[in-house]
Amino acid sequence: MTKWRGRFVRQRLEGLSDEPRPGRPRTLTDEQVEEVITRTLEEPPPHHDTHWSTRQMAKATGLSQTAVSRIWRAFGLKPHLVETWKLSTDPQFIDKVRDIVGLYLDPPAAALVLCVDEKSQIQALDRTAPSLPILPTTPARRTHDYVRHGTASLFAALDVASGKVISQMHRRHRHQEFLKFLKTIDATVPTDLDVHLICDNYATHNTEAIKTWFLRHPRFHPHFTPTYSSWLNLVERWFAELTTRKLRRSAHRSVAELEADLSAWIQAWNEDPRPFVWTKTADEILDNLARYLRRINNSEH
């Protein structure tokens, strides 16, 4: 404290500023950093390329590739990456978001909320050579090439409250198979409960046969997600878990073996289910979307 007081007495406010630190002096000036950032964000690269590379930026600014990389990392710039997005064109988007999110956050009494979808074209793949197990300092290894043995479709209904899954395997995914799955749900859910089904707009969910079945079973209440909005269906989160924990590293020599393996995994899941908790309100989702739309509408093209 005495040191700082002495510097203040001698130099006033300027004495409270940082003095040059020991070590190698800084080689990049603020002007050079600003030039790299400005060129990256505002100028097109040479030769009609779509994005800057470190080599091109180094040549344009007279810096080294390492210096350009350090600047980009410091400011979170990644010209080589591009993300895609798709907005729903559903005219009832707002109403459907409020409807489905309302089921997640405030489910109706004496009812079961089920998120329904099918994971189609699950391939029974077998590697051309046995996989090698993990070893100290060595990851598990497997061959790049594989042999296809057919496909299966998994129909799943995720219970939002408990995390348990009602499932059924089929070789195809037409409306006939979806109808069989609805009958399975009807037989599984206690008769004193209403059933609210959250599903997408896939053609098999909207055929006349399916609509007729819903009319004959008034305890079933379908709720359709907006177009291009599969993120609203929590069963997609469960499918991601299935892919990560089972399918990505599995090997199966037949469709029957694949189906048996999936059934065993789902049974184990249901013995210790984990519900996925929805936290965002409909207003928060719509506000985020509105901010994003304002951002892209105000951007320069």
VMD Tcl script that draws the C-alpha trace (Angstrom):
set ca {
  {0.00 0.00 0.00}
  {2.90 2.36 0.81}
  {4.31 1.81 -2.70}
  {1.05 2.80 -4.39}
  {0.65 5.86 -2.16}
  {4.18 6.99 -3.04}
  {3.53 6.57 -6.78}
  {0.29 8.56 -6.44}
  {2.06 11.39 -4.59}
  {4.78 11.57 -7.25}
  {2.75 11.05 -10.45}
  {-0.87 11.48 -9.35}
  {-3.33 9.32 -11.37}
  {-0.70 8.31 -13.94}
  {1.22 6.62 -11.14}
  {-1.60 4.10 -10.66}
  {-1.24 2.73 -14.21}
  {0.66 -0.50 -14.87}
  {4.35 -0.03 -15.54}
  {6.10 -2.05 -18.26}
  {6.33 -5.66 -17.13}
  {9.55 -7.70 -17.18}
  {10.14 -10.29 -19.90}
  {10.12 -10.30 -23.66}
  {8.56 -7.12 -25.08}
  {5.31 -7.39 -27.01}
  {5.82 -7.94 -30.74}
  {2.25 -7.38 -32.00}
  {0.88 -3.86 -31.91}
  {-2.76 -2.96 -31.37}
  {-2.88 -1.71 -34.96}
  {-1.75 -5.08 -36.32}
  {-4.33 -6.94 -34.22}
  {-7.03 -4.54 -35.37}
  {-6.04 -5.04 -39.02}
  {-6.33 -8.84 -38.74}
  {-9.73 -8.64 -37.06}
  {-11.06 -6.04 -39.50}
  {-9.91 -7.97 -42.58}
  {-11.35 -11.21 -41.19}
  {-14.76 -9.70 -40.52}
  {-15.15 -7.18 -43.31}
  {-12.97 -8.02 -46.30}
  {-13.29 -10.97 -48.69}
  {-10.19 -13.16 -49.11}
  {-8.21 -13.08 -52.36}
  {-8.73 -15.36 -55.37}
  {-12.52 -15.37 -54.81}
  {-12.15 -17.84 -51.91}
  {-15.08 -18.21 -49.53}
  {-13.12 -17.65 -46.29}
  {-9.73 -16.59 -44.98}
  {-6.99 -19.06 -44.11}
  {-4.08 -18.32 -41.75}
  {-1.70 -18.50 -44.71}
  {-3.69 -15.94 -46.73}
  {-4.10 -13.59 -43.77}
  {-0.41 -13.84 -42.89}
  {0.53 -12.91 -46.45}
  {-1.94 -10.02 -46.54}
  {-0.84 -8.51 -43.21}
  {2.84 -9.40 -43.15}
  {2.49 -11.42 -39.95}
  {3.29 -15.05 -39.32}
  {0.65 -17.78 -39.46}
  {1.22 -18.40 -35.75}
  {0.47 -14.76 -34.95}
  {-2.73 -14.85 -37.01}
  {-3.81 -18.07 -35.26}
  {-3.19 -16.50 -31.84}
  {-5.26 -13.44 -32.73}
  {-8.13 -15.53 -34.08}
  {-8.13 -17.75 -30.99}
  {-8.02 -14.73 -28.65}
  {-11.10 -13.19 -30.29}
  {-12.97 -16.45 -30.99}
  {-12.78 -16.12 -34.78}
  {-13.12 -19.36 -36.78}
  {-13.39 -18.54 -40.50}
  {-13.17 -22.25 -41.45}
  {-16.37 -23.10 -39.59}
  {-19.94 -22.52 -40.74}
  {-23.18 -23.46 -39.02}
  {-26.56 -24.05 -40.61}
  {-29.97 -23.05 -39.37}
  {-33.54 -23.47 -40.54}
  {-36.58 -21.55 -39.37}
  {-40.05 -23.03 -39.21}
  {-42.51 -21.78 -41.81}
  {-45.49 -23.17 -39.90}
  {-48.20 -20.49 -39.68}
  {-49.23 -21.95 -36.30}
  {-45.69 -22.00 -34.93}
  {-46.38 -19.81 -31.87}
  {-49.54 -21.69 -30.88}
  {-47.83 -25.07 -31.24}
  {-44.81 -23.99 -29.22}
  {-47.05 -22.75 -26.40}
  {-49.12 -25.94 -26.54}
  {-46.19 -28.37 -26.37}
  {-44.10 -26.41 -23.86}
  {-47.21 -26.12 -21.72}
  {-47.47 -29.91 -21.64}
  {-43.84 -30.14 -20.49}
  {-44.02 -27.48 -17.78}
  {-47.60 -27.99 -16.57}
  {-48.85 -31.45 -17.61}
  {-52.58 -32.09 -17.23}
  {-53.88 -34.11 -14.30}
  {-54.84 -37.78 -14.75}
  {-52.93 -37.91 -18.01}
  {-49.68 -39.20 -19.48}
  {-47.56 -37.03 -21.78}
  {-45.67 -39.16 -24.31}
  {-43.16 -37.93 -26.88}
  {-43.46 -40.22 -29.90}
  {-41.30 -40.71 -32.96}
  {-39.54 -43.39 -34.94}
  {-35.84 -43.82 -35.57}
  {-35.86 -45.35 -39.02}
  {-33.16 -47.01 -41.09}
  {-31.07 -48.20 -38.14}
  {-28.39 -50.24 -39.87}
  {-27.17 -53.63 -38.71}
  {-23.46 -53.10 -39.37}
  {-20.66 -55.56 -38.76}
  {-16.98 -54.65 -39.01}
  {-14.83 -56.62 -41.43}
  {-12.48 -57.56 -38.58}
  {-12.91 -57.93 -34.81}
  {-12.61 -54.71 -32.83}
  {-9.64 -54.31 -30.52}
  {-10.34 -53.33 -26.88}
  {-9.05 -50.27 -25.08}
  {-5.56 -50.55 -23.54}
  {-3.41 -48.25 -21.43}
  {-2.37 -45.31 -23.66}
  {-4.27 -46.88 -26.61}
  {-7.95 -46.25 -27.49}
  {-10.29 -48.96 -28.71}
  {-9.78 -49.65 -32.41}
  {-11.92 -51.01 -35.22}
  {-11.76 -51.25 -38.98}
  {-13.00 -48.37 -41.09}
  {-14.96 -50.59 -43.48}
  {-18.07 -52.59 -42.58}
  {-20.71 -54.93 -43.98}
  {-24.42 -54.02 -44.04}
  {-26.92 -56.65 -42.94}
  {-30.20 -54.75 -43.32}
  {-32.11 -52.08 -41.42}
  {-34.75 -51.81 -38.71}
  {-37.03 -49.05 -37.45}
  {-37.53 -48.28 -33.78}
  {-40.81 -46.74 -32.64}
  {-40.48 -45.07 -29.24}
  {-42.74 -43.18 -26.83}
  {-40.90 -41.34 -24.04}
  {-42.86 -40.74 -20.83}
  {-41.94 -37.15 -19.99}
  {-42.61 -37.58 -16.26}
  {-40.73 -40.82 -15.56}
  {-38.29 -41.11 -18.47}
  {-39.48 -44.64 -19.27}
  {-39.86 -45.65 -22.91}
  {-42.51 -47.72 -24.66}
  {-40.90 -49.21 -27.75}
  {-41.57 -51.48 -30.68}
  {-39.35 -52.72 -33.49}
  {-40.45 -52.95 -37.12}
  {-38.72 -53.58 -40.43}
  {-40.64 -50.71 -42.09}
  {-42.07 -47.39 -40.94}
  {-45.36 -46.90 -42.77}
  {-48.63 -45.77 -41.23}
  {-49.52 -49.43 -40.69}
  {-46.57 -49.85 -38.34}
  {-47.39 -46.58 -36.57}
  {-50.95 -47.80 -36.07}
  {-49.64 -51.01 -34.47}
  {-47.51 -48.91 -32.17}
  {-50.50 -46.78 -31.14}
  {-52.33 -49.98 -30.21}
  {-49.32 -51.02 -28.13}
  {-49.39 -47.69 -26.30}
  {-53.13 -48.06 -25.75}
  {-52.63 -51.51 -24.23}
  {-49.72 -50.34 -22.05}
  {-51.10 -47.13 -20.54}
  {-53.70 -47.63 -17.78}
  {-57.22 -47.07 -19.08}
  {-58.03 -44.37 -16.50}
  {-55.39 -42.02 -17.93}
  {-55.66 -39.71 -20.91}
  {-52.73 -39.85 -23.35}
  {-51.21 -36.69 -24.84}
  {-48.97 -37.62 -27.76}
  {-46.31 -35.18 -28.99}
  {-45.23 -36.13 -32.50}
  {-43.98 -34.52 -35.71}
  {-45.71 -33.91 -39.04}
  {-44.36 -37.01 -40.76}
  {-46.82 -38.32 -43.35}
  {-47.40 -41.61 -41.52}
  {-48.80 -39.68 -38.54}
  {-51.51 -37.93 -40.56}
  {-53.12 -40.56 -42.75}
  {-56.89 -41.09 -42.75}
  {-56.45 -44.42 -40.96}
  {-54.54 -42.73 -38.14}
  {-57.07 -39.88 -37.87}
  {-59.89 -42.40 -37.73}
  {-58.12 -44.35 -34.98}
  {-57.74 -41.18 -32.89}
  {-61.45 -40.43 -33.30}
  {-62.30 -43.92 -32.03}
  {-59.97 -43.50 -29.05}
  {-60.94 -40.15 -27.51}
  {-58.51 -40.48 -24.60}
  {-55.67 -39.93 -27.10}
  {-54.83 -36.28 -27.81}
  {-52.22 -35.72 -30.56}
  {-50.07 -32.57 -30.46}
  {-47.99 -31.90 -33.56}
  {-44.69 -30.02 -33.47}
  {-44.23 -27.14 -35.94}
  {-42.45 -27.92 -39.19}
  {-38.64 -28.09 -38.92}
  {-38.88 -28.11 -35.12}
  {-37.88 -31.61 -34.05}
  {-35.97 -29.99 -31.14}
  {-39.35 -29.55 -29.44}
  {-39.82 -33.32 -29.17}
  {-37.97 -34.70 -26.15}
  {-37.82 -38.19 -27.61}
  {-35.17 -36.85 -29.99}
  {-32.98 -36.25 -26.94}
  {-33.49 -39.87 -25.96}
  {-32.59 -41.02 -29.48}
  {-29.34 -39.06 -29.15}
  {-28.62 -40.94 -25.93}
  {-29.33 -44.24 -27.66}
  {-27.00 -43.37 -30.53}
  {-24.15 -42.25 -28.27}
  {-24.34 -45.06 -25.73}
  {-25.31 -48.01 -27.94}
  {-25.52 -47.63 -31.70}
  {-22.35 -45.70 -32.55}
  {-19.99 -48.51 -31.49}
  {-22.21 -51.55 -31.95}
  {-21.66 -54.37 -34.43}
  {-24.47 -56.71 -35.50}
  {-24.48 -59.58 -37.96}
  {-28.22 -59.53 -38.64}
  {-31.30 -57.39 -38.17}
  {-32.63 -59.86 -35.61}
  {-29.43 -59.46 -33.58}
  {-29.74 -55.67 -33.83}
  {-33.36 -55.75 -32.65}
  {-32.55 -58.03 -29.72}
  {-29.65 -55.80 -28.68}
  {-31.80 -52.66 -28.83}
  {-34.58 -54.31 -26.85}
  {-32.11 -55.35 -24.14}
  {-30.69 -51.81 -23.96}
  {-34.16 -50.25 -23.70}
  {-35.14 -52.73 -20.98}
  {-32.02 -51.75 -19.01}
  {-32.87 -48.07 -19.53}
  {-36.40 -48.60 -18.17}
  {-35.02 -50.27 -15.04}
  {-33.23 -47.01 -14.19}
  {-34.85 -44.31 -16.35}
  {-33.70 -40.71 -16.47}
  {-36.31 -38.10 -17.38}
  {-35.20 -35.13 -19.45}
  {-36.37 -31.96 -17.73}
  {-37.59 -29.12 -19.94}
  {-36.70 -25.72 -18.45}
  {-37.39 -22.95 -20.97}
  {-40.81 -21.33 -21.08}
  {-42.60 -20.63 -24.35}
  {-42.04 -16.90 -23.86}
  {-38.27 -17.42 -23.44}
  {-38.13 -19.49 -26.63}
  {-40.13 -16.96 -28.63}
  {-38.08 -14.03 -27.26}
  {-34.83 -15.76 -28.23}
  {-36.19 -16.41 -31.69}
  {-37.34 -12.80 -32.06}
  {-33.86 -11.52 -31.13}
  {-32.28 -13.88 -33.63}
  {-34.64 -12.75 -36.39}
  {-33.85 -9.10 -35.68}
  {-30.16 -9.90 -35.82}
  {-30.27 -11.61 -39.22}
  {-32.68 -9.05 -40.66}
  {-30.38 -6.19 -39.65}
  {-27.21 -7.84 -40.94}
  {-25.65 -6.70 -44.19}
  {-25.97 -9.02 -47.18}
}
mol new
graphics top color blue
foreach p $ca { graphics top sphere $p radius 0.5 }
foreach p [lrange $ca 0 end-1] q [lrange $ca 1 end] { graphics top cylinder $p $q radius 0.2 }
display resetview
